[in-house]
């Protein structure tokens, strides 16, 4: 592409949200939001069973406008915090915004409570004219059995600011300041977590081991404190979701938010447990390729080719754009918008949030993407993954602010599909047999990381929530986590004792309980979709684009059923593992050749 050489690593611009975080501009934003909320409060007397359809839709749009403005403010503050979690001004502003939002949410709470309590006949009359807002309104009513009184809901919102939200912020602030020391070729390097984990995929097995040992040495030093933060968050979640809202279990609250039946999620996790032998077979094969009697936990992402390719940022962008364009030029165009808008922060900096994410604070703006790019093949895959999210957001941007964002499980569809497109493109162009083999191994590595690893995080979460409720100590939680790892790997992988601290290093289980199964859901779903693409070619694309363009305007089960996919039986999820099994078969066949 002609634009390839122009893209260099940079810090993003947040100017499309706010020109700056100057006190005067922030105060103006607070005042504007306050005025919108005050105006919305005046509609309360008009909310009756007989409210006219026209008035009702006017109220909905008024609430939407308020939410868009709130999203713009919160998005700016949160992204500013992510680019430097040690910035005290950003920390303070985020805390202030969280407090403000709790107060403003309480003042608009009356609308959702009225809507949930409305008789079915009245609600159906209004939903009949709601258009694109319809699924949002329908989904809100699903929570009626778990909704408390207005006074109780207000107390919870205020409590969260100094409770769960404050604890999550504390966890982020603590862990993002960590630095790690690693001796590389006689030189001791001080590294961020993302820079350290480059060595988890290093060809040198001693460096791989040292990287993991240093990671969990640092987290382990604070392990008892981080563990206590987790225990408090888990108890808070259970107190609210099970104790007050009467969900059947802690995970049921997340399932309803995802609009997935409990039985579907249970089946997904059961099939993941059942298919442990698929990945065990892969790990045993990988050990043979590496000339090792068996893998250690340090080695599961080890490269099988001695040459570890490096890619420049510009090369990586070009590869990703090309893989998207090969599928559909529109996908490449949407991905490139993130670069052209300067909505990408790809640098590695001390204090910057680790990992990667895509954020769409305002549904019809180009998303913002955070990377910690260091030139490894996995960084190129991460770029494709996060830009897949950005494509998904833009395809769904025609919907309302309430219906543009896909539910968590479907939110991983475009990102995982994007990674698979990239790998296919690389395999088609790569002539070096060793590099091709490494790419194939990486496909199964990534399938493990996205499916089995995440499913076992969710299985651990289910145990941990029960254990914390029964008074389990941090050490007992750590021992349980280690046992889940050993169950997961069986006799295929040796797990060192330091991995009992791994759970305190997983931000998702702190910030969004039971988020992680969405990754397994998304990957197994995409394996099914990708197989359809391979068979149908061009005919598949329109159906796939429709899934992404629907955003969050339709129930996931219904949307997928219309695309010919039934996610309720175990056989559906097993089909994804069968695809992985066929990849392992191919690698075993190659092993016999070499």
GISUL-V285890 format. One line per field, one symbol per residue. ss: DSSP state (@ for helix, = for strand, . for the rest). phi: phi as a letter, one per 30 degrees, with the letter a starting at -180 (. if undefined). psi: psi as a letter, one per 30 degrees, with the letter a starting at -180 (. if undefined). Layout:
# GISUL-V285890
ss = ???
phi = ???
psi = ???
This chain:
# GISUL-V285890
ss = ...@@@................@@@@@@@@@@@@@@@@@@@..@@@......@@@@@@@@@@@@@@@@@@@@@@@@@@@@@@@....@@@@@@@@@@@@@@@@@@@@@@@@@@@@@@..@@@@@@@@...@@@@@@@@@@@@.@@@...@@@@@@@@@@@@@.@@@@@@@@@@@@....=====..=====.@@@@@@@@@...@@@@@@@@@@@@@@@@@.@@@@@@@@@@@@@@@@@@@@@@.....@@@@@@@@....@@@@@@@@@@@@@.@@@@@@@@@@@@@@.....==@@@..........=..@@@@@@@@@@@@@@@.@@@@@@@@@@@@...==...........===........===.....=@@@@@@@@@@@@@@@@@@@............@@@@.@@@@@@@@@@@@@@@@@...@@@@@@@@@@@@@@@@@@@@@@@@@@@@@@@@@@@@@....@@@@@@@@@@@@@@@@...==..@@@@@@@@@.@@@@@.....@@@@@@@@@@@@@@@@@@@@.@@@@@@@@@@@@@.....@@@@@@@.......@@@@@@@@@@@@@@@@@@@@@@@@.
phi = .ddeddcbdacdccddcbdaceeddddddddddedddddddddedddbdceddddeddddddddedddddddddeddddddddadcdddddddddddddddddddddcdeddddddddeeddddddddcdhddedddddedddedcccdedddddddddddcceddddddedddddcdbbcbdbhicdccbddddddeddcddddddeddddddedddddeceeddddededddddddeddcdcdiddaeddddddddhbdedddededdddddceddddddddddededicdadcedcdcddccddcdcbdddededddeddddddaedddddddeddddhcbccdcbdjdediaabbbdbdccddcbcbbdbjdedddddedddddeddeeddcddddddbddddedddcdddddddddddeddddcdcdedddddddddededddddcdddddddddeedddddddcidddddddddddddddddchcdbdcdddddceddcceedddbeiddddddedddddeddddddddcieddddddddedddhccadeddeddddibccdddddddedddddedddeddddddddd
psi = kffeffjlklklkgffekelgkeeeeeeeeeeeeeeeeeefffeffjlfgkleeeeeeeeeeeeeeeeeeeeeeeeeeeeeefjffjeeeeeeeeeeeeeeeeeeefgfeeeeeeefkleeeeeeeffgfbffeeeeeeeffgefgkaleeeeeeeeeeeegceeeeeeeeeeefffklkkkjjhfkjkklleeeefeffglfjfeeeeeeeeeefeeeeegeeeeeeeeeeeeeeeeeeeeeefhlflefeeeeeefhkkeeeeeeeeeeeeegefeeeeeeeeeeeefhkelklffffgkkfkejjkkkleeeeeeeeeeeeeeekfeeeeeefeeeefhgkjflkkkfkklbllkkiekfglklkkklikgglefeeeeeeeefeeeeeeeegffllffgeklleefffeeeeeeeeeeeeeeeffkfjeeeeeeeeeeeeeeeeeedeeeefeeeeeeeeeeeefggkleeeeeeeeeeeeeeefbgfkkklffffgeefgjeefeeikgeffeeeeeeeeeeeeeeeeeefbefeeeeeeeeeffbhglkeeeeeefggkjgeleeeeeeefeeeeeeeeeeeeeefe.
